[in-house]
Structures are given as structure tokens and as C-alpha cells.
Amino acid sequence: MIIRKEGQYIVRYGHKSEILGVVEVKKVQWYQCEIDHLSVVPTSKRLGIGSWLLKEAEARAISIGVRVAQCTIKVGNEASEGLFKKHGYIATITFLNRQNGNHVTVYQKVLDGTHQ
């Protein structure tokens, strides 16, 4: 799937070309993108890679004309919730994902700087 949609993914590589983290950015409306699957390999956590990936995702979103970025995070995923809150994302709604039984919260951020 990643290869088929490689233009939507940002990958952070290490010194030996190993993958340290990845994030997907997909436009879902003319003004909005979804930031999905932000993942950092366990041995590279707490090194700023998640923040780097998120900043790159936002830059990509802005470059394709997006004004609002959003992500959906499982309630209780403290690492992801903390990362997105740290970068200015605001929790908007929480609901039950009936596909997997998890409660999730949608976080959003205005990227154009006028309403932050």
C-alpha cells in the first residue's frame, strides 16, 4: 500500500538508510488533509523524529493548498495525543469507531496562521 501511495508518505531515514519513522498526508477536502499513521520505530522514540515528521507533514499540506490539518487518535494514546497537542492541535470531537471498538478523538489545526 505504501509503495502504491508513496507520494502521500514522508519517511525519515537514519545514517545507514534505515527507516526511523513515517507519516502519511492525504488531502480529503479542498481545504483539509488527514495526517495518518505517524509512526516512529521504538528504538528512535524521544529523539524528535515524531516532531520532525509532523512539521514535514504540515509543510507538505501547505504546499498542496491545505488550510486545516487533522488527525484521529485513539483515546489513551498519550504519546500521540501529546505530540499533536504540543504542535498546536486541538481536540474537537470524540466518538466510537464501530469498525474496531475504539474511542477516538479528532484533533485539528489551522495551518494558515490566522486562527491559531
C-alpha positions in Angstrom: 0.0 0.0 0.0 2.8 2.4 0.9 4.5 1.9 -2.5 1.2 2.4 -4.3 0.6 5.7 -2.5 4.2 6.7 -2.0 3.6 10.4 -2.9 1.4 10.7 0.3 4.2 9.4 2.6 7.1 11.2 4.3 9.9 8.9 5.6 12.7 9.8 8.0 15.8 7.8 7.4 18.8 7.2 9.7 22.5 7.4 8.9 22.5 3.8 7.5 19.4 4.4 5.4 17.2 2.6 7.9 13.6 3.8 8.3 13.2 5.7 11.6 9.7 6.9 11.1 6.9 7.6 8.6 3.8 9.7 8.2 1.0 9.9 5.6 -0.5 13.1 4.4 -3.7 12.8 2.3 -5.9 15.6 1.1 -9.5 14.9 1.9 -11.2 18.2 1.0 -10.0 21.2 -0.9 -9.1 22.9 2.4 -8.3 19.9 4.6 -5.8 17.0 4.9 -5.6 14.0 7.2 -2.3 13.2 8.9 -2.3 9.4 9.3 -0.1 6.6 10.6 2.6 8.8 12.1 4.9 6.1 13.5 8.4 6.1 14.9 10.4 2.9 15.4 10.7 2.0 19.1 14.5 2.4 19.2 14.2 6.0 17.8 11.5 7.4 20.1 12.0 10.5 22.1 14.6 11.8 19.7 12.4 14.5 18.0 11.6 12.3 14.9 7.9 12.5 15.5 8.0 16.3 15.7 10.1 16.4 12.5 7.6 14.1 10.7 4.7 16.3 11.9 6.4 19.5 10.8 7.2 18.0 7.4 3.6 16.7 7.1 2.3 20.3 7.8 4.7 21.7 5.2 3.6 19.2 2.6 -0.1 20.1 3.4 0.6 23.8 3.0 2.4 23.1 -0.3 -0.7 21.4 -1.7 -3.0 24.2 -0.6 -4.4 22.8 2.6 -5.6 25.1 5.4 -6.7 22.6 8.0 -4.8 19.5 9.1 -6.5 16.9 11.2 -5.7 13.5 12.7 -7.7 10.9 14.5 -6.1 9.4 17.7 -7.2 6.5 19.8 -8.2 7.8 23.3 -5.4 6.9 25.7 -2.6 7.0 23.2 -0.7 9.5 25.3 2.4 9.7 23.1 0.3 10.7 20.0 -2.0 13.0 21.9 1.0 14.7 23.5 2.8 15.2 20.2 -0.1 16.7 18.4 -1.1 18.9 21.3 2.5 20.1 21.6 2.3 21.3 18.0 -1.0 23.2 18.4 -3.6 20.7 17.5 -6.9 21.0 19.4 -9.2 18.1 20.3 -12.6 18.6 18.6 -14.8 15.6 19.0 -14.6 12.1 20.4 -16.6 9.2 19.1 -16.7 5.4 19.0 -15.1 3.8 15.9 -17.5 1.0 15.3 -15.1 -0.8 13.0 -12.6 -1.6 15.8 -14.5 -0.7 19.0 -12.0 2.1 20.0 -13.0 5.6 21.1 -11.1 8.1 19.0 -10.6 11.9 19.1 -10.3 14.1 16.1 -7.6 16.8 16.5 -7.4 19.8 14.2 -5.1 22.7 13.4 -5.4 25.7 11.1 -2.3 25.9 9.0 -2.5 29.3 7.6 -1.7 31.0 10.9 -4.7 33.3 11.0 -6.7 31.4 13.7 -4.2 29.7 15.9 
